[in-house]
Amino acid sequence: WKVEPERLDYVHHLPMFFDGLLEKMEPFSTIATVGLRDMINAARGKEPSLLRPAIPVIIVPIRRCLQTRDNVTMARAINMIQLLIRTDPGCGELLVPYYRQLLPTFNLFKANNANLGDGIDYAQRRKENMGDLVAETLELMERTGGEDAFINIKYMIPTYESCIHA
């Protein structure tokens, strides 16, 4: 970085890096992933939040990544959504109005776990197992999304069971 990531305009740069997750060729895919991770981590604990104003403008690039239905691209986008929510839990509540754009693809991949019998799935270690990744992200969204999160998730994914409400 020539400039510290926290000094960048997040509303302008964050959507570009999320769009960069669509890249398949190296070094572009790595630059997008590392740049996005650096920007999100640099925003950790900042007041006022650097990430919250950018939420509305990153929805379209995230949705574009999810609609590719390519496991690698989707896994990178979902991991970045998780990092975004874990870095600034207030972003979880701001994502709730956009569940209708993001969750239809989650519904398709919710049960996408390979039955390997007694085999070992090494995608778990790399966080690329789509079924587990989607389930973990939905739980994180429910925990940080406030009181309306479960209702909105349940509307988009009827088979979802709450991790909070017993």
C-alpha positions in Angstrom: 0.0 0.0 0.0 1.2 3.5 -0.8 -1.4 4.9 1.6 -2.6 3.3 4.8 -5.9 1.4 4.0 -7.8 3.3 6.7 -7.2 6.6 4.8 -8.9 5.3 1.6 -12.4 6.2 0.6 -14.2 3.0 1.6 -17.4 3.8 -0.3 -15.3 4.1 -3.5 -12.7 1.3 -3.1 -14.6 -1.5 -1.2 -17.0 -2.2 -4.2 -14.0 -2.3 -6.5 -12.2 -4.9 -4.4 -15.4 -7.0 -4.0 -15.7 -6.8 -7.9 -12.1 -8.0 -8.0 -13.2 -11.3 -6.3 -14.7 -12.3 -9.7 -11.2 -12.4 -11.2 -9.8 -15.9 -11.9 -6.3 -15.0 -13.2 -3.4 -14.5 -10.8 -2.2 -12.1 -9.5 -5.5 -10.2 -9.8 -7.6 -12.6 -7.7 -4.9 -12.5 -4.9 -4.7 -8.7 -5.0 -8.4 -8.4 -4.7 -8.6 -10.9 -1.8 -5.6 -9.5 0.1 -6.6 -5.9 -0.5 -10.1 -6.5 0.7 -8.9 -8.3 3.8 -6.4 -5.5 4.5 -9.1 -2.8 4.1 -11.6 -4.6 6.3 -9.0 -5.3 9.0 -7.8 -1.7 8.9 -11.3 -0.6 9.7 -11.5 -2.7 12.9 -12.4 -0.6 15.9 -12.6 2.8 14.1 -15.2 5.3 15.2 -17.0 6.4 13.2 -17.2 3.1 11.3 -15.5 3.1 7.9 -17.4 0.0 6.8 -21.0 0.9 7.5 -21.4 3.7 5.0 -20.1 1.4 2.3 -22.7 -1.4 2.9 -25.3 -0.2 0.3 -22.7 0.1 -2.5 -21.1 -3.4 -1.9 -24.3 -5.3 -2.2 -24.3 -5.4 -6.1 -20.7 -6.7 -6.3 -21.3 -9.3 -3.6 -24.4 -10.5 -5.4 -22.5 -10.7 -8.7 -19.9 -12.9 -7.0 -22.6 -15.2 -5.5 -24.5 -15.5 -8.8 -21.5 -17.0 -10.5 -22.2 -20.2 -8.7 -18.5 -20.9 -8.9 -17.4 -22.5 -5.6 -14.0 -20.7 -5.4 -15.5 -17.2 -6.2 -18.5 -17.8 -3.8 -16.2 -19.0 -1.0 -14.0 -15.9 -1.3 -17.1 -13.6 -1.2 -18.7 -15.4 1.7 -15.5 -15.4 3.7 -15.3 -11.6 3.1 -18.9 -11.2 4.3 -18.0 -13.1 7.4 -14.9 -11.0 8.0 -16.9 -7.8 7.4 -19.5 -8.8 10.0 -16.9 -10.0 12.5 -14.8 -6.8 12.1 -17.8 -4.5 12.6 -20.9 -6.3 14.1 -23.0 -3.2 13.3 -22.7 -4.2 9.6 -24.8 -7.3 10.4 -27.8 -5.2 11.1 -27.2 -3.0 8.0 -27.2 -6.1 5.8 -30.7 -7.2 6.9 -32.6 -5.1 4.3 -30.4 -6.7 1.6 -31.1 -10.3 2.5 -33.5 -10.6 -0.4 -30.6 -9.9 -2.8 -28.0 -12.1 -1.1 -29.8 -15.1 0.3 -31.4 -16.8 -2.7 -28.0 -18.2 -3.7 -27.4 -19.3 -0.1 -30.6 -21.3 -0.3 -29.3 -23.2 -3.3 -26.0 -24.1 -1.6 -27.2 -24.6 2.0 -27.2 -28.4 1.7 -24.2 -28.7 -0.6 -22.1 -31.0 1.6 -20.3 -34.0 0.0 -21.1 -37.4 1.4 -17.6 -38.9 1.6 -18.4 -41.8 3.9 -15.4 -42.2 6.0 -13.2 -40.0 3.8 -11.8 -36.6 4.7 -12.9 -33.4 3.1 -9.9 -31.1 2.9 -12.1 -28.2 1.8 -13.1 -27.6 5.4 -9.6 -26.6 6.3 -9.5 -24.1 3.5 -13.1 -22.9 4.3 -14.3 -23.9 0.8 -17.0 -26.4 1.8 -20.0 -24.5 0.6 -22.6 -26.1 2.8 -20.7 -25.5 6.0 -19.7 -22.0 4.9 -23.3 -21.0 4.1 -24.6 -22.4 7.4 -21.8 -20.6 9.4 -22.6 -17.3 7.6 -26.3 -17.6 8.2 -25.7 -18.1 11.9 -23.4 -15.1 12.0 -26.0 -13.0 10.2 -28.7 -14.1 12.6 -26.6 -13.3 15.6 -25.5 -9.9 14.5 -28.6 -8.9 12.5 -30.9 -7.9 15.3 -34.4 -8.9 16.0 -35.6 -9.0 12.3 -32.7 -11.1 11.0 -34.3 -14.5 11.8 -37.6 -13.6 10.2 -35.9 -12.4 7.0 -33.6 -15.4 6.8 -36.5 -17.8 7.3 -38.5 -16.0 4.6 -35.7 -16.5 2.1 -34.5 -20.0 3.3 -37.6 -21.8 4.6 -35.5 -24.8 5.9 -33.3 -22.6 8.1 -33.5 -23.3 11.8 -32.5 -20.6 14.3 -29.2 -20.8 16.2 -30.6 -18.4 18.9 -34.2 -19.3 19.4 -34.7 -22.8 20.8 
